[in-house]
Structures are given as structure tokens and as C-alpha cells.
Amino acid sequence: MKSSVADKPARGTPISNGIRRLRFEHGEMTQQALARDCGVTRQTIIALEAGRYAPSLELAFRIARVFGVGVEDVFRWEGS
């Protein structure tokens, strides 16, 4: 999986993610649709994409399952 500037964590958490990219690769899925499929609010998806929130392990697995990929294909540890 290629990393891009948009995948880098904005602030607050050393975990980066490719959620926005994956949403667009999967038919331009909306934040609301992803939130519904994962059982969270749209605000949670917004915070995740912005790098302001690190998901629980359960939510990380839910997101990965929606996209049909592994957790490490969605999230990356950028900490030291």
C-alpha cells in the first residue's frame, strides 16, 4: 500500500490511516455510509480521517472489514 501526504497523521495521535483514500477507491463511499456500516457517527469518521482520534481495536477491525482489507492496510503506527 502506498502512503500519501493525506495519509499522514494531522495531530493528536501517532496512528495514520488511509480511510479517505479507501472510501474513494470503493465507489466514493460517503463518510455517513462508512459510519453507518461501522456502527459509529459521521463525526467519528471525520475525526479519524483528520488524525484527531485513534480508533479502538474493535473499530479498526470493523473499518478494515467494510473495505475488505487487513487492519494494517488501513492504519499505520507512526510513533517511535
C-alpha positions, 0 to 999 in steps of 0.5 A: 500500500502506498502512503500519501501526504493525506495519509499522514497523521494531522495531530493528536495521535501517532496512528495514520490511516488511509480511510479517505483514500479507501472510501474513494477507491470503493465507489466514493463511499460517503463518510455517513455510509462508512459510519453507518456500516461501522456502527459509529457517527459521521463525526467519528469518521471525520475525526479519524480521517483528520488524525484527531482520534485513534480508533479502538481495536474493535473499530479498526477491525470493523473499518478494515472489514467494510473495505475488505482489507487487513487492519494494517492496510488501513492504519499505520503506527507512526510513533517511535 
